[in-house]
Structures are given as C-alpha cells and as structure tokens.
Amino acid sequence: MRIAPSFRLSTLSAAMLLSLAGCAVGPAYERPTAPEPAAFKELQGWVPAAPADALERGPWWTLFNDPVLNELASQVEVSNQNVAAAVANYAQARALVAQQRASLFPVVTLNGSGTRSGTRGGGGSATVDSNGNIIGGDRGGNASNNFRLSLGASWEPDVWGRLRAGVESAAASAQASAADLASARLSAQGELVLDYFSLRSIDAQRAILADTIAGYERVLTITRNRFNVGIVPHSDVYQAETQLASTRSDDLALVSQRAQLEHAIAVLLGKAPSDFALAPAEWNVTVPDVPVGVPSLLLQRRPDIAAAEREVAIANAQIGIARAAYFPDIGLSATYGTAASRIGDVFDASAAAWSFGLSAAQTLFNAGATRASVEAARASHQAAVARYRQTVLTAFANVEDQLTATRVLVQQQEQRRIASEAASKVEEQVLNRYKAGQVAYSDVVQAQVTALSARRSLIQVQADRQTTAITLIQALGGGWHVGQDEVATR
C-alpha cells in the first residue's frame, strides 16, 4: 500500500511537534524561603498542662466544653454566607482549571449543511430554501441540491509550555481558593465563638448586677428607714437612689450590647436576627491549654500562608506564559468531508475530500512589548514572594503576641480574684459600720463602687483569657492535628 506524500509530511510534522512539546520556557517553581525560628520566644519556661495527644482531635471549639456553642459552630460551614461565597469561588476555580486543561487537547468539530438552488423560467436566478420553496421567482426552471458533511480538528501543540503554564497557574489559583475557603471558614467560626463567649460574659455581668441591684435596693430601704427616724440626713437617701439608678442604667447598657451580639451570631449563622434568639445561660469559663508545637507547623496550618505561597506559584507560571511570546504560535488543522447532491451519496467514500494544515505565526517587532511583559511578570513574582514572607512574619508575630497575652492574663486573673474577694469584704464591713453609725454613707458608696468594679474586672479578665485562647487557635491555623491530605490541600 502506498502512502501519500502529503500524509507522510503531516505525520512527520506532528511527530516533530510532539517531540518539542517538552521544551517549556517557564522557570521551575521553587517554594520561597521564609524566616522559620526554631522555637517561639514566648514559650520559654512554659510547661504544658497536658500532652497534645490527650486533647480533643475534633473541631477546635469543642475544647471549651459548651454544648450550645458546639451546636452553633457546626452550623457556620453550612449556613454562613461568606463561607458559601468562598465555596462557590473554589468551585469556580476548579472549573477554570478544567477549562484551562482542555486547551492542551485538540478541538474536534462536526459540520453539516444542505442547500437547494435553482433558476426561474425567465432565465433569472432564484434561491430555494431547504423546504423546496422558491424565494423570489416562480416555480419554473431547474433546481439542484447540495449536501455537505465534514469533520474537522484543530490543535495548538504546547511546544513552548505556554498552555501548561496556564494550567499550572489555574491549578495554583484553585489551591489558593481552597486556602481562602479554609480562611473564611476559620474566620467565621472564630468570630462566632468570640461573639458567643462575649455574650455569655455579659450574661455573667448581668447576673452580678442583678444581685448588686437587689442589695442596693435593700440598702436604700434601710437608709430611708434611718432617715425617717432622723438618724441620717436626706443626702444619704439621695446617694442610695443615685447608686441604684446608675447600676440599673449599667444593666440596660449590657442589654443593648447583648442584643447586638445576638444579632451578629444570627448573621454568622445565615439567619435573620428576628428569627434567632439565645436564652441566657450560665457562662462556662473553661480556657483550654492550646498546644503550640514547633513554629514550622505554622506554615502548614495557616490558610493565609498557604494562599500567599500559591500566589507565588501563580506569579511563577505567569513568567513562563510571558516568555512563550518570544516563540512562534504553531497550529495544526485537519478536515475530512464529503459533498453530494443526494443525502444517500454523502457517505460515499468516492465523494470524500481531506485537507491538513500547519500554521506558524511569529511577532517580528513590537517595540519591546514582550520583554516588558516578561519583566513585569518577574516583578510580580518578586512582589508575591515579599507578600508571602510578610505573611509568615505576621503569623509568627500573632502567635508570639497571643502567647504573651496568655501568660500575662493567667497572672492577672489571680490578682483580679484576690482584689474582688478583698473588695467584697470591705463592702460588707463598711456597710455594717454604717448601720452602726460609725461611718458616713459616702464611705458605703465608695466601697460598693469598688467591689462592683472588682467583680466585673474579674469577669472581664476571664473573658479576655477565652478570647486570647480563641485568637491563638486562629493564629495557629485552627488546629494542631493536621493530616497529610489537609497539608497537601492547603
């Protein structure tokens, strides 16, 4: 069997193009270096209260042992609209990867057509539509049919690696979107937990204020009775009323703050504030011991670091895409088709015709635009590397800040506890002395203000400890038991 010369030429051309397909012009990607200390400075002298393996390995918020919180936090990933948008962005990025990958393969098309044409009896021409109806003229004259069927294919071989660089860029973008999704999820969960414990700390403050208001009401009754019998002046009654009204006003301010936190939690759960309510409950002041581990793990846990590193990979791929403009664009095309006056003859091999084409296009002069594009891509890569390193430094600083705050707040809580207990004793003693007529009522007011402030300060430092623990967990990337699959995804 003889092989047509044109067929041998096309086969040889395709083989040469395939052999050149490995000539990528883009730089090989190397993960940028970043500062990586051997240990966190603020961990010096720390002794963990429990080994890391003894801690709960599920969702990080379960470490706070609050069933209501567990139920709320589990709804964030499903209902939060910011997370839903991040999920959609990730799906879009994955679709773009598939679209970009499709450019590596040939495009095959199938075309078919049928026309009928003829002339009018007067010698003029007329066009007949596919249904045999004459357009513009009578029905006389001759008519003919023409049917065509063709199969075509076109392919742009990735000789210089431009298309593969585009796929790499899209894949890195999808991975960055996955990291953004993890970041959005972590942010929404962290914000929910923060708002929840802030709300519970307000419940605790309101409970203290309720007891305080009840005590102030009793003192006001005692003061009025003493005034009625002429033991104390009317100013003592005024001072007691002022103290009681001010404390009630403080309680109303907490009511407003609690409502705002409740509304914020509703929005985080994807609900209308009018459809959500959180009943007052006892505040669980549990503060978990968060295992920090070695700093290098932070680079695997933090989704923002993963996203910044993927941005470097995207910028690296863009350099290859820009460099490919120095080389010609090469394309292959082929068609195979038949034409006949009857539909049955369309599939007759004797009516077949084929063609094969090879094209190449090269820019000869563009006043340095290609060089400028490559330099811009390199500069963008350098900027991405700098942003990545800055993200790493900021992450380490965040952890160090929270470690410092954690240590200091433990000491502060103990001092606030001592102060609160002492202030309560002073308040009790001064009130007894006032009842005995030994001190003025202004001394009672001062003791009451000091005692209430000390109690609320103790609650605040307990809330700050929980807030710091949550922030530290977020700074560590939302967990400490990271599997290989999760590391690869991030």
HELIX and SHEET records of a PDB file:
HELIX    1   1 PRO A    5  LEU A   20  1                                  16    
HELIX    2   2 LYS A   41  LEU A   43  5                                   3    
HELIX    3   3 ALA A   52  ALA A   54  5                                   3    
HELIX    4   4 TRP A   60  PHE A   64  5                                   5    
HELIX    5   5 PRO A   67  ALA A   73  1                                   7    
HELIX    6   6 VAL A   76  SER A   79  1                                   4    
HELIX    7   7 GLN A   81  ALA A  102  1                                  22    
HELIX    8   8 ARG A  162  ASN A  228  1                                  67    
HELIX    9   9 HIS A  234  LEU A  268  1                                  35    
HELIX   10  10 PRO A  273  ASP A  275  5                                   3    
HELIX   11  11 PRO A  295  LEU A  297  5                                   3    
HELIX   12  12 LEU A  298  ARG A  301  1                                   4    
HELIX   13  13 PRO A  303  ARG A  323  1                                  21    
HELIX   14  14 ALA A  324  TYR A  326  5                                   3    
HELIX   15  15 ILE A  343  ASP A  345  5                                   3    
HELIX   16  16 ALA A  349  ALA A  351  5                                   3    
HELIX   17  17 ALA A  369  LYS A  435  1                                  67    
HELIX   18  18 TYR A  441  ALA A  475  1                                  35    
HELIX   19  19 GLN A  484  THR A  489  1                                   6    
SHEET    1   A 6 ILE A 134  ILE A 135  0                                        
SHEET    2   A 6 SER A 125  VAL A 128 -1                                        
SHEET    3   A 6 VAL A 107  THR A 119 -1                                        
SHEET    4   A 6 ALA A 143  TRP A 155 -1                                        
SHEET    5   A 6 ASP A 329  ALA A 340 -1                                        
SHEET    6   A 6 ALA A 352  ALA A 361 -1                                        
END                                                                             
